Amino acid sequence: MSHNRAFNFSAGPSMLPLPVIEDVAANLSNYQGCGESVMEMSHRSKEFKAILAEAEQNLRDIMNIPDNYKVMFLQGGGTLQFAMVPMNLLRKSGKADYIITGSWAKKAAKEAKKFGDIKIVASSEESTFSYIPEVKKEDFREDADYVHITLNNTIYGTHYPYIPDTGDIPLVADMSSCILSEEVDVTKFGLIYAGAQKNVAPAGVTIVIMREDLIGFAKDNVPTYLDYKVHAENDSAYNTPNCFAIYVAGEVFKHIKSIGGVPAMHDLDVEKAKKLYDYIDSSQLYTCPVREQDRSLMNVVFVTGDADLDKKFVAEGKAIGLHNLNGHRSIGGMRASIYNAMPMEGVDALIDFMKKFEAENK
Ligand SMILES: Cc1ncc(COP(=O)(O)O)c(C=O)c1O
């Protein structure tokens, strides 16, 4: 283990790439010799403006974001997006269709119901969200203002194996727990949002990527901060943004670029997840409740079938530097979140521990 660091399997905030942390540390009190820390810097300074512009450009490069999409770095997490999306996108019929694939999708729909006519088009709740429903274009209301999905379901360990075809209806996706782990065709989406604290940066910044023609429809009573137009027109600096988190995000984008971009990151993520799922499927003790084709590369959920044994597993893992292996408090069991920054070494150490635990607890 480098630097006595644990392998942190938390669902978020989670591990950041060590080279980024070290570079940030080296520049912490005096950023690139300018005499100030990024933590102290004015968001209107030329140094910070350069950090912000470079972060946006690097994100555009690694995600192939077309010119007709705006990139915004906001605050309020994924949770504020649950409200901002309906407040800005319910612009014609006032109707939106949601697919419910977990607790976050449910929360997004619940929030949207405060603002319009929300229809749940499909849900896998009857099976504890263990799969992703198949939804066809005909399932959506023709006059829906948008369709909302949660691409990766952090708590239940599922991920869409397909992008729903919504025809001309803008598709909105919460990519909080999978952004930058796979190539996505941005043109298939009207709006993408992602809280940064899993694959991108410390908590406190949220990425929004939005097709320009959808901007500018917030009603007059929408608070200024919650109108995307305000942020789009002011390059994410209408008010004081989370400068430090944006800076770290920019360093992570550069890091991803340096290792071969999102496709190289994805290959590594596939290799890590495959190793772990293959071991779980071959073991007598652990099972993964998720349908095979819908399994997440980022959040690997498993159980022993005995809640006390699960607790023992989590405690013994923690004692040897494998942190936060507990499942979400709402479902229990175990969850290993193996985001982009989790090294292969961490997955190997987890599998070794799982084997030993299995042998000792037959
Ligand atoms: C998929 C997804 N959406 C939204 C959220 C909520 O994010 P935040 O805590 O940034 O508001 C989370 C948090 O884990 C998440 O996993």
The ligand as a Tripos MOL2 file, in Angstrom:
@<TRIPOS>MOLECULE
LIG
   16    16     1     0     0
SMALL
NO_CHARGES

@<TRIPOS>ATOM
      1 C1        -26.5500    8.2290   -8.6180 C.3       1 LIG1
      2 C2        -26.5970    9.2770   -7.5530 C.ar      1 LIG1
      3 N1        -27.3390   10.3810   -7.7480 N.ar      1 LIG1
      4 C3        -27.4040   11.3570   -6.8180 C.ar      1 LIG1
      5 C4        -26.7350   11.2410   -5.6270 C.ar      1 LIG1
      6 C5        -26.8510   12.3520   -4.6140 C.3       1 LIG1
      7 O1        -25.7370   13.1010   -4.7150 O.3       1 LIG1
      8 P1        -25.3240   14.3040   -3.7520 P.3       1 LIG1
      9 O2        -24.9840   13.7060   -2.4330 O.co2     1 LIG1
     10 O3        -24.1560   14.8760   -4.4840 O.co2     1 LIG1
     11 O4        -26.4680   15.2350   -3.6840 O.co2     1 LIG1
     12 C6        -25.9260   10.1300   -5.3790 C.ar      1 LIG1
     13 C7        -25.1590   10.0290   -4.1350 C.2       1 LIG1
     14 O5        -24.4950    9.0680   -3.8440 O.2       1 LIG1
     15 C8        -25.8640    9.1250   -6.3790 C.ar      1 LIG1
     16 O6        -25.1300    8.0230   -6.1830 O.3       1 LIG1
@<TRIPOS>BOND
     1     1     2 1
     2     2     3 ar
     3     2    15 ar
     4     3     4 ar
     5     4     5 ar
     6     5     6 1
     7     5    12 ar
     8     6     7 1
     9     7     8 1
    10     8     9 2
    11     8    10 1
    12     8    11 1
    13    12    13 1
    14    12    15 ar
    15    13    14 2
    16    15    16 1
@<TRIPOS>SUBSTRUCTURE
     1 LIG1         1 GROUP 0 **** ****
